[in-house]
Structure formats: C-alpha cells, structure tokens
Amino acid sequence: MKNVYTAVIKQDGKWWIGWIEEVPGVNCQEASR
C-alpha cells in the first residue's frame, strides 16, 4: 500500500498555513520571515 498525501499550503497575510488533506486535524502555521 502506497502512502500518498496531498499537502495544501496557502498564504494568509504574513502567515503561511499548511495541512494534509488526508489527515484531519493535522495542520501547521508559521509567520513568514
């Protein structure tokens, strides 16, 4: 079985928000430098 994930990354103002579509509730956000 292959583990294939879809990473979604978007910028919201100064912040970058990223998450994995196949894993509910897992995300991260970080201020841009």
mmCIF entry with sequence, helices, sheets and N, C-alpha, C, O atoms, coordinates in Angstrom:
data_MODEL
# 
_entry.id   MODEL 
# 
_entity.id                         1 
_entity.type                       polymer 
_entity.pdbx_number_of_molecules   1 
# 
_entity_poly.entity_id                      1 
_entity_poly.type                           'polypeptide(L)' 
_entity_poly.nstd_linkage                   no 
_entity_poly.nstd_monomer                   no 
_entity_poly.pdbx_seq_one_letter_code       MKNVYTAVIKQDGKWWIGWIEEVPGVNCQEASR 
_entity_poly.pdbx_seq_one_letter_code_can   MKNVYTAVIKQDGKWWIGWIEEVPGVNCQEASR 
_entity_poly.pdbx_strand_id                 A 
# 
loop_
_entity_poly_seq.entity_id 
_entity_poly_seq.num 
_entity_poly_seq.mon_id 
_entity_poly_seq.hetero 
1 1  MET n 
1 2  LYS n 
1 3  ASN n 
1 4  VAL n 
1 5  TYR n 
1 6  THR n 
1 7  ALA n 
1 8  VAL n 
1 9  ILE n 
1 10 LYS n 
1 11 GLN n 
1 12 ASP n 
1 13 GLY n 
1 14 LYS n 
1 15 TRP n 
1 16 TRP n 
1 17 ILE n 
1 18 GLY n 
1 19 TRP n 
1 20 ILE n 
1 21 GLU n 
1 22 GLU n 
1 23 VAL n 
1 24 PRO n 
1 25 GLY n 
1 26 VAL n 
1 27 ASN n 
1 28 CYS n 
1 29 GLN n 
1 30 GLU n 
1 31 ALA n 
1 32 SER n 
1 33 ARG n 
# 
_struct_asym.id          A 
_struct_asym.entity_id   1 
# 
_struct_sheet.id               AA1 
_struct_sheet.type             ? 
_struct_sheet.number_strands   3 
_struct_sheet.details          ? 
# 
loop_
_struct_sheet_order.sheet_id 
_struct_sheet_order.range_id_1 
_struct_sheet_order.range_id_2 
_struct_sheet_order.offset 
_struct_sheet_order.sense 
AA1 1 2 ? anti-parallel 
AA1 2 3 ? anti-parallel 
# 
loop_
_struct_sheet_range.sheet_id 
_struct_sheet_range.id 
_struct_sheet_range.beg_label_comp_id 
_struct_sheet_range.beg_label_asym_id 
_struct_sheet_range.beg_label_seq_id 
_struct_sheet_range.pdbx_beg_PDB_ins_code 
_struct_sheet_range.end_label_comp_id 
_struct_sheet_range.end_label_asym_id 
_struct_sheet_range.end_label_seq_id 
_struct_sheet_range.pdbx_end_PDB_ins_code 
_struct_sheet_range.beg_auth_comp_id 
_struct_sheet_range.beg_auth_asym_id 
_struct_sheet_range.beg_auth_seq_id 
_struct_sheet_range.end_auth_comp_id 
_struct_sheet_range.end_auth_asym_id 
_struct_sheet_range.end_auth_seq_id 
AA1 1 ALA A 7  ? ASP A 12 ? ALA A 7  ASP A 12 
AA1 2 TRP A 15 ? ILE A 20 ? TRP A 15 ILE A 20 
AA1 3 ASN A 27 ? ALA A 31 ? ASN A 27 ALA A 31 
# 
loop_
_atom_site.group_PDB 
_atom_site.id 
_atom_site.type_symbol 
_atom_site.label_atom_id 
_atom_site.label_alt_id 
_atom_site.label_comp_id 
_atom_site.label_asym_id 
_atom_site.label_entity_id 
_atom_site.label_seq_id 
_atom_site.pdbx_PDB_ins_code 
_atom_site.Cartn_x 
_atom_site.Cartn_y 
_atom_site.Cartn_z 
_atom_site.occupancy 
_atom_site.B_iso_or_equiv 
_atom_site.pdbx_formal_charge 
_atom_site.auth_seq_id 
_atom_site.auth_comp_id 
_atom_site.auth_asym_id 
_atom_site.auth_atom_id 
_atom_site.pdbx_PDB_model_num 
ATOM 1   N N  . MET A 1 1  ? 0.851  -1.196 0.000  1.00 0.00 ? 1  MET A N  1 
ATOM 2   C CA . MET A 1 1  ? 0.000  0.000  0.000  1.00 0.00 ? 1  MET A CA 1 
ATOM 3   C C  . MET A 1 1  ? 0.887  1.246  0.000  1.00 0.00 ? 1  MET A C  1 
ATOM 4   O O  . MET A 1 1  ? 1.811  1.381  0.803  1.00 0.00 ? 1  MET A O  1 
ATOM 5   N N  . LYS A 1 2  ? 0.578  2.130  -0.911 1.00 0.00 ? 2  LYS A N  1 
ATOM 6   C CA . LYS A 1 2  ? 1.347  3.376  -1.006 1.00 0.00 ? 2  LYS A CA 1 
ATOM 7   C C  . LYS A 1 2  ? 0.732  4.439  -0.111 1.00 0.00 ? 2  LYS A C  1 
ATOM 8   O O  . LYS A 1 2  ? -0.489 4.584  -0.041 1.00 0.00 ? 2  LYS A O  1 
ATOM 9   N N  . ASN A 1 3  ? 1.587  5.173  0.563  1.00 0.00 ? 3  ASN A N  1 
ATOM 10  C CA . ASN A 1 3  ? 1.112  6.321  1.335  1.00 0.00 ? 3  ASN A CA 1 
ATOM 11  C C  . ASN A 1 3  ? 1.294  7.560  0.486  1.00 0.00 ? 3  ASN A C  1 
ATOM 12  O O  . ASN A 1 3  ? 2.411  8.036  0.286  1.00 0.00 ? 3  ASN A O  1 
ATOM 13  N N  . VAL A 1 4  ? 0.186  8.076  -0.011 1.00 0.00 ? 4  VAL A N  1 
ATOM 14  C CA . VAL A 1 4  ? 0.228  9.280  -0.837 1.00 0.00 ? 4  VAL A CA 1 
ATOM 15  C C  . VAL A 1 4  ? -0.617 10.336 -0.149 1.00 0.00 ? 4  VAL A C  1 
ATOM 16  O O  . VAL A 1 4  ? -1.778 10.103 0.186  1.00 0.00 ? 4  VAL A O  1 
ATOM 17  N N  . TYR A 1 5  ? -0.015 11.503 0.057  1.00 0.00 ? 5  TYR A N  1 
ATOM 18  C CA . TYR A 1 5  ? -0.707 12.575 0.754  1.00 0.00 ? 5  TYR A CA 1 
ATOM 19  C C  . TYR A 1 5  ? -0.723 13.820 -0.110 1.00 0.00 ? 5  TYR A C  1 
ATOM 20  O O  . TYR A 1 5  ? 0.146  14.016 -0.960 1.00 0.00 ? 5  TYR A O  1 
ATOM 21  N N  . THR A 1 6  ? -1.717 14.652 0.115  1.00 0.00 ? 6  THR A N  1 
ATOM 22  C CA . THR A 1 6  ? -1.834 15.914 -0.600 1.00 0.00 ? 6  THR A CA 1 
ATOM 23  C C  . THR A 1 6  ? -1.585 17.045 0.384  1.00 0.00 ? 6  THR A C  1 
ATOM 24  O O  . THR A 1 6  ? -2.379 17.269 1.298  1.00 0.00 ? 6  THR A O  1 
ATOM 25  N N  . ALA A 1 7  ? -0.484 17.753 0.194  1.00 0.00 ? 7  ALA A N  1 
ATOM 26  C CA . ALA A 1 7  ? -0.167 18.890 1.056  1.00 0.00 ? 7  ALA A CA 1 
ATOM 27  C C  . ALA A 1 7  ? -0.778 20.146 0.455  1.00 0.00 ? 7  ALA A C  1 
ATOM 28  O O  . ALA A 1 7  ? -0.641 20.403 -0.741 1.00 0.00 ? 7  ALA A O  1 
ATOM 29  N N  . VAL A 1 8  ? -1.447 20.919 1.286  1.00 0.00 ? 8  VAL A N  1 
ATOM 30  C CA . VAL A 1 8  ? -2.044 22.176 0.852  1.00 0.00 ? 8  VAL A CA 1 
ATOM 31  C C  . VAL A 1 8  ? -1.360 23.293 1.628  1.00 0.00 ? 8  VAL A C  1 
ATOM 32  O O  . VAL A 1 8  ? -1.316 23.270 2.858  1.00 0.00 ? 8  VAL A O  1 
ATOM 33  N N  . ILE A 1 9  ? -0.831 24.263 0.906  1.00 0.00 ? 9  ILE A N  1 
ATOM 34  C CA . ILE A 1 9  ? -0.141 25.389 1.537  1.00 0.00 ? 9  ILE A CA 1 
ATOM 35  C C  . ILE A 1 9  ? -0.707 26.671 0.957  1.00 0.00 ? 9  ILE A C  1 
ATOM 36  O O  . ILE A 1 9  ? -0.787 26.824 -0.262 1.00 0.00 ? 9  ILE A O  1 
ATOM 37  N N  . LYS A 1 10 ? -1.099 27.593 1.825  1.00 0.00 ? 10 LYS A N  1 
ATOM 38  C CA . LYS A 1 10 ? -1.575 28.881 1.326  1.00 0.00 ? 10 LYS A CA 1 
ATOM 39  C C  . LYS A 1 10 ? -1.087 29.992 2.236  1.00 0.00 ? 10 LYS A C  1 
ATOM 40  O O  . LYS A 1 10 ? -0.795 29.769 3.411  1.00 0.00 ? 10 LYS A O  1 
ATOM 41  N N  . GLN A 1 11 ? -1.004 31.184 1.683  1.00 0.00 ? 11 GLN A N  1 
ATOM 42  C CA . GLN A 1 11 ? -0.555 32.339 2.457  1.00 0.00 ? 11 GLN A CA 1 
ATOM 43  C C  . GLN A 1 11 ? -1.766 33.167 2.846  1.00 0.00 ? 11 GLN A C  1 
ATOM 44  O O  . GLN A 1 11 ? -2.631 33.454 2.018  1.00 0.00 ? 11 GLN A O  1 
ATOM 45  N N  . ASP A 1 12 ? -1.817 33.545 4.116  1.00 0.00 ? 12 ASP A N  1 
ATOM 46  C CA . ASP A 1 12 ? -2.900 34.383 4.633  1.00 0.00 ? 12 ASP A CA 1 
ATOM 47  C C  . ASP A 1 12 ? -2.253 35.586 5.303  1.00 0.00 ? 12 ASP A C  1 
ATOM 48  O O  . ASP A 1 12 ? -1.912 35.541 6.485  1.00 0.00 ? 12 ASP A O  1 
ATOM 49  N N  . GLY A 1 13 ? -2.087 36.655 4.545  1.00 0.00 ? 13 GLY A N  1 
ATOM 50  C CA . GLY A 1 13 ? -1.377 37.821 5.062  1.00 0.00 ? 13 GLY A CA 1 
ATOM 51  C C  . GLY A 1 13 ? 0.090  37.481 5.246  1.00 0.00 ? 13 GLY A C  1 
ATOM 52  O O  . GLY A 1 13 ? 0.756  37.069 4.295  1.00 0.00 ? 13 GLY A O  1 
ATOM 53  N N  . LYS A 1 14 ? 0.607  37.650 6.472  1.00 0.00 ? 14 LYS A N  1 
ATOM 54  C CA . LYS A 1 14 ? 2.004  37.317 6.768  1.00 0.00 ? 14 LYS A CA 1 
ATOM 55  C C  . LYS A 1 14 ? 2.186  35.845 7.116  1.00 0.00 ? 14 LYS A C  1 
ATOM 56  O O  . LYS A 1 14 ? 3.316  35.377 7.250  1.00 0.00 ? 14 LYS A O  1 
ATOM 57  N N  . TRP A 1 15 ? 1.094  35.118 7.263  1.00 0.00 ? 15 TRP A N  1 
ATOM 58  C CA . TRP A 1 15 ? 1.161  33.737 7.738  1.00 0.00 ? 15 TRP A CA 1 
ATOM 59  C C  . TRP A 1 15 ? 1.038  32.757 6.582  1.00 0.00 ? 15 TRP A C  1 
ATOM 60  O O  . TRP A 1 15 ? 0.286  32.981 5.633  1.00 0.00 ? 15 TRP A O  1 
ATOM 61  N N  . TRP A 1 16 ? 1.797  31.659 6.682  1.00 0.00 ? 16 TRP A N  1 
ATOM 62  C CA . TRP A 1 16 ? 1.647  30.524 5.779  1.00 0.00 ? 16 TRP A CA 1 
ATOM 63  C C  . TRP A 1 16 ? 0.924  29.429 6.551  1.00 0.00 ? 16 TRP A C  1 
ATOM 64  O O  . TRP A 1 16 ? 1.304  29.096 7.674  1.00 0.00 ? 16 TRP A O  1 
ATOM 65  N N  . ILE A 1 17 ? -0.108 28.877 5.952  1.00 0.00 ? 17 ILE A N  1 
ATOM 66  C CA . ILE A 1 17 ? -0.894 27.830 6.590  1.00 0.00 ? 17 ILE A CA 1 
ATOM 67  C C  . ILE A 1 17 ? -0.789 26.581 5.716  1.00 0.00 ? 17 ILE A C  1 
ATOM 68  O O  . ILE A 1 17 ? -0.978 26.643 4.501  1.00 0.00 ? 17 ILE A O  1 
ATOM 69  N N  . GLY A 1 18 ? -0.488 25.458 6.345  1.00 0.00 ? 18 GLY A N  1 
ATOM 70  C CA . GLY A 1 18 ? -0.361 24.224 5.583  1.00 0.00 ? 18 GLY A CA 1 
ATOM 71  C C  . GLY A 1 18 ? -1.057 23.075 6.285  1.00 0.00 ? 18 GLY A C  1 
ATOM 72  O O  . GLY A 1 18 ? -1.115 23.025 7.513  1.00 0.00 ? 18 GLY A O  1 
ATOM 73  N N  . TRP A 1 19 ? -1.579 22.164 5.505  1.00 0.00 ? 19 TRP A N  1 
ATOM 74  C CA . TRP A 1 19 ? -2.197 20.977 6.081  1.00 0.00 ? 19 TRP A CA 1 
ATOM 75  C C  . TRP A 1 19 ? -2.170 19.848 5.071  1.00 0.00 ? 19 TRP A C  1 
ATOM 76  O O  . TRP A 1 19 ? -1.892 20.057 3.890  1.00 0.00 ? 19 TRP A O  1 
ATOM 77  N N  . ILE A 1 20 ? -2.460 18.662 5.548  1.00 0.00 ? 20 ILE A N  1 
ATOM 78  C CA . ILE A 1 20 ? -2.527 17.474 4.697  1.00 0.00 ? 20 ILE A CA 1 
ATOM 79  C C  . ILE A 1 20 ? -3.994 17.081 4.596  1.00 0.00 ? 20 ILE A C  1 
ATOM 80  O O  . ILE A 1 20 ? -4.645 16.818 5.608  1.00 0.00 ? 20 ILE A O  1 
ATOM 81  N N  . GLU A 1 21 ? -4.512 17.041 3.367  1.00 0.00 ? 21 GLU A N  1 
ATOM 82  C CA . GLU A 1 21 ? -5.941 16.801 3.163  1.00 0.00 ? 21 GLU A CA 1 
ATOM 83  C C  . GLU A 1 21 ? -6.397 15.456 3.721  1.00 0.00 ? 21 GLU A C  1 
ATOM 84  O O  . GLU A 1 21 ? -7.505 15.351 4.248  1.00 0.00 ? 21 GLU A O  1 
ATOM 85  N N  . GLU A 1 22 ? -5.568 14.438 3.612  1.00 0.00 ? 22 GLU A N  1 
ATOM 86  C CA . GLU A 1 22 ? -5.980 13.095 4.018  1.00 0.00 ? 22 GLU A CA 1 
ATOM 87  C C  . GLU A 1 22 ? -5.913 12.867 5.527  1.00 0.00 ? 22 GLU A C  1 
ATOM 88  O O  . GLU A 1 22 ? -6.396 11.842 6.008  1.00 0.00 ? 22 GLU A O  1 
ATOM 89  N N  . VAL A 1 23 ? -5.329 13.792 6.283  1.00 0.00 ? 23 VAL A N  1 
ATOM 90  C CA . VAL A 1 23 ? -5.198 13.620 7.733  1.00 0.00 ? 23 VAL A CA 1 
ATOM 91  C C  . VAL A 1 23 ? -5.974 14.737 8.421  1.00 0.00 ? 23 VAL A C  1 
ATOM 92  O O  . VAL A 1 23 ? -5.467 15.853 8.533  1.00 0.00 ? 23 VAL A O  1 
ATOM 93  N N  . PRO A 1 24 ? -7.194 14.462 8.886  1.00 0.00 ? 24 PRO A N  1 
ATOM 94  C CA . PRO A 1 24 ? -7.988 15.511 9.522  1.00 0.00 ? 24 PRO A CA 1 
ATOM 95  C C  . PRO A 1 24 ? -7.370 15.970 10.835 1.00 0.00 ? 24 PRO A C  1 
ATOM 96  O O  . PRO A 1 24 ? -6.878 15.159 11.620 1.00 0.00 ? 24 PRO A O  1 
ATOM 97  N N  . GLY A 1 25 ? -7.402 17.271 11.064 1.00 0.00 ? 25 GLY A N  1 
ATOM 98  C CA . GLY A 1 25 ? -6.937 17.818 12.333 1.00 0.00 ? 25 GLY A CA 1 
ATOM 99  C C  . GLY A 1 25 ? -5.443 18.068 12.418 1.00 0.00 ? 25 GLY A C  1 
ATOM 100 O O  . GLY A 1 25 ? -4.965 18.547 13.446 1.00 0.00 ? 25 GLY A O  1 
ATOM 101 N N  . VAL A 1 26 ? -4.693 17.760 11.372 1.00 0.00 ? 26 VAL A N  1 
ATOM 102 C CA . VAL A 1 26 ? -3.249 17.985 11.394 1.00 0.00 ? 26 VAL A CA 1 
ATOM 103 C C  . VAL A 1 26 ? -2.943 19.177 10.509 1.00 0.00 ? 26 VAL A C  1 
ATOM 104 O O  . VAL A 1 26 ? -3.199 19.146 9.305  1.00 0.00 ? 26 VAL A O  1 
ATOM 105 N N  . ASN A 1 27 ? -2.400 20.221 11.100 1.00 0.00 ? 27 ASN A N  1 
ATOM 106 C CA . ASN A 1 27 ? -2.018 21.385 10.306 1.00 0.00 ? 27 ASN A CA 1 
ATOM 107 C C  . ASN A 1 27 ? -0.895 22.131 11.000 1.00 0.00 ? 27 ASN A C  1 
ATOM 108 O O  . ASN A 1 27 ? -0.539 21.825 12.138 1.00 0.00 ? 27 ASN A O  1 
ATOM 109 N N  . CYS A 1 28 ? -0.347 23.099 10.316 1.00 0.00 ? 28 CYS A N  1 
ATOM 110 C CA . CYS A 1 28 ? 0.686  23.935 10.914 1.00 0.00 ? 28 CYS A CA 1 
ATOM 111 C C  . CYS A 1 28 ? 0.559  25.330 10.335 1.00 0.00 ? 28 CYS A C  1 
ATOM 112 O O  . CYS A 1 28 ? 0.035  25.514 9.237  1.00 0.00 ? 28 CYS A O  1 
ATOM 113 N N  . GLN A 1 29 ? 1.035  26.295 11.069 1.00 0.00 ? 29 GLN A N  1 
ATOM 114 C CA . GLN A 1 29 ? 1.084  27.659 10.553 1.00 0.00 ? 29 GLN A CA 1 
ATOM 115 C C  . GLN A 1 29 ? 2.322  28.332 11.104 1.00 0.00 ? 29 GLN A C  1 
ATOM 116 O O  . GLN A 1 29 ? 2.761  28.053 12.219 1.00 0.00 ? 29 GLN A O  1 
ATOM 117 N N  . GLU A 1 30 ? 2.874  29.224 10.301 1.00 0.00 ? 30 GLU A N  1 
ATOM 118 C CA . GLU A 1 30 ? 4.132  29.852 10.674 1.00 0.00 ? 30 GLU A CA 1 
ATOM 119 C C  . GLU A 1 30 ? 4.206  31.219 10.020 1.00 0.00 ? 30 GLU A C  1 
ATOM 120 O O  . GLU A 1 30 ? 3.812  31.389 8.866  1.00 0.00 ? 30 GLU A O  1 
ATOM 121 N N  . ALA A 1 31 ? 4.709  32.182 10.758 1.00 0.00 ? 31 ALA A N  1 
ATOM 122 C CA . ALA A 1 31 ? 4.891  33.521 10.187 1.00 0.00 ? 31 ALA A CA 1 
ATOM 123 C C  . ALA A 1 31 ? 6.012  33.480 9.163  1.00 0.00 ? 31 ALA A C  1 
ATOM 124 O O  . ALA A 1 31 ? 7.017  32.794 9.351  1.00 0.00 ? 31 ALA A O  1 
ATOM 125 N N  . SER A 1 32 ? 5.831  34.215 8.084  1.00 0.00 ? 32 SER A N  1 
ATOM 126 C CA . SER A 1 32 ? 6.903  34.286 7.085  1.00 0.00 ? 32 SER A CA 1 
ATOM 127 C C  . SER A 1 32 ? 8.034  35.156 7.609  1.00 0.00 ? 32 SER A C  1 
ATOM 128 O O  . SER A 1 32 ? 7.824  36.012 8.468  1.00 0.00 ? 32 SER A O  1 
ATOM 129 N N  . ARG A 1 33 ? 9.221  34.935 7.091  1.00 0.00 ? 33 ARG A N  1 
ATOM 130 C CA . ARG A 1 33 ? 10.391 35.669 7.578  1.00 0.00 ? 33 ARG A CA 1 
ATOM 131 C C  . ARG A 1 33 ? 10.624 36.917 6.777  1.00 0.00 ? 33 ARG A C  1 
ATOM 132 O O  . ARG A 1 33 ? 11.568 37.658 7.049  1.00 0.00 ? 33 ARG A O  1 
# 
